[in-house]
């Protein structure tokens, strides 16, 4: 007998929410215990997001270029 799909989705959503709460608690602990300034965490997050966007952008450009080359050779 197959499981109810809505129940499965609820379990996935609950696991995602629990992991986000745990991540928030860990960051809050890092700020409180290790006396990290919030500005440092935010600047690191911004640096990571900028680097990720550069990587994704370059991958999209390369994919578009390869698609263009493939269309051109046909």
JOGI-V790918 format. One record per residue. N is the residue number from 1. RES is the residue in three letters. PHI is phi in whole degrees, -180 to 180 (* if undefined). PSI is psi in degrees with one decimal (* if undefined). OMEGA is omega as a letter, one per 20 degrees, with the letter a starting at -180 (NA if undefined). Layout:
# JOGI-V790918
N;RES;PHI;PSI;OMEGA
N;RES;PHI;PSI;OMEGA
This chain:
# JOGI-V790918
1;UNK;*;131.7;a
2;UNK;-77;148.2;r
3;UNK;-77;156.4;r
4;UNK;-68;123.4;a
5;UNK;-63;-33.7;a
6;UNK;-69;-32.2;r
7;UNK;-68;-38.8;r
8;UNK;-66;-42.5;r
9;UNK;-64;-38.7;r
10;UNK;-63;-40.1;r
11;UNK;-65;-40.4;r
12;UNK;-64;-44.2;r
13;UNK;-64;-41.0;r
14;UNK;-64;-40.5;r
15;UNK;-65;-38.7;r
16;UNK;-65;-43.4;r
17;UNK;-65;-41.9;r
18;UNK;-63;-39.3;r
19;UNK;-69;-35.5;r
20;UNK;-67;-38.4;r
21;UNK;-65;-41.4;r
22;UNK;-65;-40.0;r
23;UNK;-64;-43.4;r
24;UNK;-62;-42.0;r
25;UNK;-64;-40.3;r
26;UNK;-63;-44.0;r
27;UNK;-66;-38.8;r
28;UNK;-64;-39.6;r
29;UNK;-64;-40.7;r
30;UNK;-63;-39.3;r
31;UNK;-68;-42.8;a
32;UNK;-76;-52.0;a
33;UNK;-74;-47.0;a
34;UNK;-91;2.3;r
35;UNK;57;42.9;r
36;UNK;-83;133.6;r
37;UNK;-73;142.3;a
38;UNK;-64;-29.4;r
39;UNK;-65;-34.1;r
40;UNK;-65;-44.6;r
41;UNK;-63;-41.2;a
42;UNK;-68;-38.3;r
43;UNK;-68;-37.5;r
44;UNK;-65;-41.2;r
45;UNK;-63;-43.0;r
46;UNK;-64;-40.5;r
47;UNK;-62;-43.3;r
48;UNK;-65;-42.7;a
49;UNK;-66;-38.7;r
50;UNK;-66;-44.6;r
51;UNK;-62;-42.2;r
52;UNK;-65;-40.7;r
53;UNK;-67;-34.7;r
54;UNK;-65;-44.4;a
55;UNK;-63;-45.7;a
56;UNK;-66;-39.6;r
57;UNK;-63;-44.2;r
58;UNK;-64;-38.3;r
59;UNK;-66;-38.3;r
60;UNK;-66;-41.5;r
61;UNK;-63;-43.3;r
62;UNK;-64;-42.0;r
63;UNK;-63;-41.2;r
64;UNK;-65;-40.1;r
65;UNK;-64;-43.4;r
66;UNK;-66;-37.2;r
67;UNK;-66;-39.5;r
68;UNK;-63;-44.9;r
69;UNK;-63;-41.1;a
70;UNK;-66;-39.9;r
71;UNK;-67;-36.5;a
72;UNK;-69;-33.2;a
73;UNK;-80;-14.8;a
74;UNK;-77;*;NA
